[in-house]
């Protein structure tokens, strides 16, 4: 039997595509949300993505867990790989800082305020 006849015979016995079912959605680990996401968090992902210390990274294209870096500009938690990449282009003051607990909204606002004060001081010294 030739290759094409054998292939043709095997393909005739393949189940029709109508019976094909998509693979099941991967289940994300559940993380307890102790503090709700900051109202100004960007992007506003559904669920707990980027909102929980130690949870899933805030970057849209990333699904790594263990997000322990806080981005002072987006109010979200990032994994180490993405935080290092963001800080590489953030200038003199890092946008992402390592934290050791779930921040409250007051702490988040304080970190952002400190970042703006650092940038203002640098701008004043350059003049």
N, C-alpha and C positions, 0 to 999 in steps of 0.2 A: 504494500500500500504506500502511495506517495505521501509526502509530507502534507501537501495541500488537502488531499482527501481525508487524511487522519485529522487534521485541524478542523476541517469542515464538519466531520462527524462529531467531534468533541463539542464544537460550538452549538450544534443543534440540541445538545442535551443540557445546555446551560439554562438555568432558571431565567424567566423573563425579567426585565428590569422593573416591571411593576411590583414585583415582590420584594425588591430591594428596599431595605430600611436604612436610614442614616445611622451612623454610629451614635451611641448614647452620649449625651452631654457629659463632659468631665465634671465631677463634683468637686467644688472648691472646698477647702477646709473651712470649718466654722470658727470664727474668732469672735470673742465677746466684745461688743462695742460698749466701752465704759463711758466714753465721751462722744457725743454725736459729732459728725463732721462739721468743720468750721463753715459758717454761712458763705464765706468767700472762697472756699476750696475750689481749685481748678485742676482738671476738668471735673465736672460733677458726675462721677461714675455712679451707676446703680449699685446698691449693696454696700459692702464694706471695703471695696478696693481703694487703697490709699488713705483710709480713714482710721486705721487701727495700728498702733505701735506693734511691730512684729508680725503684721498681717501681710496682705498682698500688696505689691509695689503699685504706686499711683500711675506709673507710665502706662499709657494705653496699650502699647505693644508688648508689655512685660507681664508675666504671671508668676514671677518668683515670689516666694514668701520670705519672711524674715526682713521686713522693711523696718530698719532701725535708724534711718536718716530722715530728718525733717527738713523740708524745703521751706525756707522762710518767705518765698514769693508765692508759692501755690498752695500753701497750708496743707500739704500732703506728705505722707511717709513714702520713702523710696528705698529700694534694695541698694546694697553697696555698689554694685556695678553701675547702676544708673546715676547714683549720687556722685560717684567719681567722675563720670562723663559730664554731668551738669556742671560740677565745680571746675572742670577743666576750662570751660568757656565763660565762667562767671566773673572774671576779673580779680581784683585784689581781695575782695571779701567773698568767702564761699556762700553760695545760696543754701546748700545742704549741710546741715550740721548733725553730728551724731547725738542722739538722745538716749536716755536709759529708762524712760517710762512714757506712758500715754499722757500727752500734754493736755492741759485744760485750755479753754479758749483764751483765758487771760495770759497764760504762758505763751501761747502761739502769737498773740498780739504783741507781747513784750519782745519776743525774738524778732518779729518783723520791724517793730519800732527801733530796736538796736541796729538792725541792718541799715535802715534808712539814716539813722544818726551817724553810723560809720561812713556811709557814702557821702553825707553832707560834710562831715569833718574833712574827708579827703579832698573834696571839691574845693573847700575853703582854703586848705593848705597849698593847693596847686596855683592859686591866684596870686 
